[in-house]
Amino acid sequence: MSIISVFLWAVWQLIFYLAIYKRDTVYSGFGAANDDSNYTRMGKKQYIFTFLAEAFVIMGFLAYFVAVSSEYVNLMNAPHEAEKKREEDEAKAK
């Protein structure tokens, strides 16, 4: 679910900055709008590259952690599943 959320966030950012946002400069930051020290200025292409790189890195880490967690669950349940299968085989044999 989180991978899908990050992907949709990146798609929305692409749509916004390529189709809706008309300026060539992107300002990012927070605070008073009239204080230039609160904001950084980037070109539109640089900003798009930056957030796409961030999105791919985040999605990569999330995919890695999902894979590791899934493998951990499988390894932790293996003894229980083997025992259950053995009990079922013994019940069928009777």
C-alpha positions as CSV (number, residue, x, y, z in Angstrom):
1,M,0.0,0.0,0.0
2,S,2.8,2.4,0.8
3,I,4.6,1.6,-2.5
4,I,1.4,2.5,-4.3
5,S,1.0,5.7,-2.4
6,V,4.6,6.8,-3.2
7,F,4.0,5.9,-6.8
8,L,0.8,7.9,-7.0
9,W,2.5,10.9,-5.3
10,A,5.2,10.9,-7.9
11,V,2.6,10.6,-10.7
12,W,0.7,13.6,-9.3
13,Q,3.9,15.6,-9.0
14,L,4.8,14.9,-12.6
15,I,1.3,15.9,-13.8
16,F,1.4,19.1,-11.7
17,Y,4.8,20.3,-12.7
18,L,4.6,19.3,-16.4
19,A,1.0,20.2,-17.2
20,I,-0.2,22.7,-14.6
21,Y,2.8,24.7,-13.2
22,K,3.9,27.1,-15.9
23,R,6.9,28.8,-14.4
24,D,10.5,27.6,-15.1
25,T,11.6,28.0,-11.5
26,V,10.3,26.0,-8.5
27,Y,10.4,27.5,-5.0
28,S,10.4,25.0,-2.1
29,G,10.5,25.7,1.6
30,F,8.3,27.1,4.3
31,G,7.8,30.2,6.4
32,A,7.1,33.8,5.5
33,A,6.7,34.3,1.7
34,N,8.5,37.6,1.7
35,D,11.7,36.2,3.3
36,D,13.9,34.7,0.6
37,S,16.0,32.8,3.1
38,N,13.1,30.4,3.8
39,Y,12.9,29.1,0.3
40,T,15.2,27.4,-2.2
41,R,15.0,28.0,-5.9
42,M,15.5,25.2,-8.4
43,G,14.9,24.8,-12.1
44,K,11.8,22.8,-13.0
45,K,13.9,20.0,-14.6
46,Q,16.1,19.7,-11.6
47,Y,13.2,19.6,-9.2
48,I,11.5,16.9,-11.3
49,F,14.7,14.8,-11.4
50,T,15.1,15.3,-7.6
51,F,11.6,14.2,-6.6
52,L,11.7,11.3,-9.1
53,A,15.0,10.1,-7.6
54,E,13.6,10.4,-4.1
55,A,10.5,8.5,-5.1
56,F,12.5,5.6,-6.7
57,V,14.8,5.3,-3.7
58,I,11.8,5.2,-1.3
59,M,10.0,2.7,-3.4
60,G,13.1,0.6,-3.6
61,F,13.6,0.6,0.1
62,L,9.9,-0.2,0.7
63,A,10.0,-3.1,-1.8
64,Y,13.2,-4.4,-0.1
65,F,11.6,-4.3,3.4
66,V,8.4,-6.0,2.1
67,A,10.5,-8.8,0.6
68,V,12.6,-9.2,3.8
69,S,9.5,-9.2,6.0
70,S,7.8,-11.8,3.8
71,E,10.9,-14.1,3.9
72,Y,11.1,-13.7,7.7
73,V,7.4,-14.6,8.1
74,N,7.9,-17.7,5.9
75,L,11.0,-18.8,7.8
76,M,9.3,-18.3,11.2
77,N,6.2,-20.3,10.2
78,A,8.2,-23.1,8.5
79,P,8.5,-25.3,11.7
80,H,4.8,-24.9,12.5
81,E,3.7,-25.7,9.0
82,A,6.0,-28.8,8.9
83,E,4.5,-30.0,12.2
84,K,1.0,-29.4,11.0
85,K,1.7,-31.3,7.8
86,R,3.2,-34.2,9.7
87,E,0.1,-34.4,11.9
88,E,-2.1,-34.4,8.9
89,D,-0.1,-37.1,7.3
90,E,-0.3,-39.2,10.4
91,A,-4.1,-38.6,10.6
92,K,-4.4,-39.8,6.9
93,A,-2.3,-42.9,7.6
94,K,-4.7,-44.1,10.4
